[in-house]
Amino acid sequence: MEGKKKVLEGGQVMDGSDIMELVENKEVFSKYVDHKFKELDVDNDGKLSVKELQPAVADIGVALGLPPKGSSSDSDHIYSEVLNEFTHGKEEKVSKSEFKEVLSDILIGMAAGLKRDPIVILRIDGEELHEYISSPAFETDMVLIFSETATPNATMCDHIVKALQKLGVDQGLPPISDSWVMSNIVEPALELCTQDCSNDQQLISSQEIFLEELKKVLEKIVERLREQPVIVAHTENTYDGSAIKTLLANKFETDKVLNAVLEDIPRDKNGRLSKEYLRLALDSLAPSAGLPPYGAIAEMDKVTDEVFKMVDADDGKLVKEEDFKKLLLEILGSMMLQLEGNPVSVSTNSVVHEPLADPTSFLQTAS
C-alpha cells in the first residue's frame, strides 16, 4: 500500500542529536546535573532513592519521545534498563557523582540507539487519510482487502471493521487496537454503518457497495481526527545481519566486546563456563551486534532459538573460555546468515496519551 513515506516524512524524528550536544558540553552538562539532582532529591539527604529516581527515568522517556510507561513492551524494557543502570539492580541510594556518571552513559547509549533506530513522532490529523481515500491506490487496496476478507453471511459492518484493521499509520489511520482511538475516533464513525444495518443487518451484496460504505466511514474518521488529532510514536527496524557483519569484521572490537561480556559470566573452580550462560552472554552483546534483547521481538526469538538448537548451545555442558567464545562467534555468524537470507522487519505504533512536551525541554533545563 502507498502512503507510508509521506506520512513518516511529516513526523518529527528523534535521532539523539540533542542529547549528544548536551553531554559533550561539560560545563552545561554539569549545570544540568546539579539542577536535576537538586530537583529530584526531595528529602535533601544528598542521595537519590529508587522512588526519587523514577521521575528522572520518566523524563528521559519523554525527552526521547517514548510512549508512557506501560504503553509498549519495547519502551518499558528501556525504562527498566535505565533504572537498573542507576541502581545497579539494587535498591540503594545514588550519590550525585554516581548519578552524573550513569546519566552520561545512559544518555550517550540512548542517543546511539536513537541514531540507529530513530523514533518518529506523528501527528495524525486526518489530512493523510483524506489524501489516501482520494487517491487511485485506495480503490485498488480495498478491492484486494475485500477479496481477502469476504465471508458468507457477513454484514457490511463486519467487512468495514476488517478493512479498518488492515489500515494503519501508513495510510493516516492511528492504531485502532488502542482503546481510546477505538472509542473516540472509530466507533462514532462506525455508527454510520450500524444505522444502515440496524433494521435488517444488511448483508454485503457487492464490492461496489462495500467501497461506497467504507469511504463514508473513513470520511467520518477524517472529521473526527481533524477535531481530535492523535499523536503516535512510530518506530521501525529491519534486522538483516548487517550490524553483526560489521562487528565481526573488526577483530579488535569483537575481542573487546567478548572479553567485556565474559567478565560477568560465572566460572567453576577450573575456570570453565556453563553453556547455559550463552543466552545471557548473547543478550549482553546484543547492542553491539544490533540485536534486540531476547523476549522483545518474537520473530527474532525464533531465529535465536533455531541457531541455539543448531549448535547445541542449550545442553548445559561446561566448556573452556576459548570454546565459549567460539560458540558465541558461531551463534553470531549463524544468526547473520539467517538474517541476510530472511531479514526480520518490525514496526511499532504507540498512541501517546500524555500531552506531548517539547522533546528537547528536558534537556534544556540547564541552559
Summary of the structure (lengths in Angstrom):
residues: 367
radius of gyration: 25.0
end to end distance: 44.9
largest distance: 79.6
contacts: 1094
relative contact order: 0.13
helix: 61%
strand: 10%
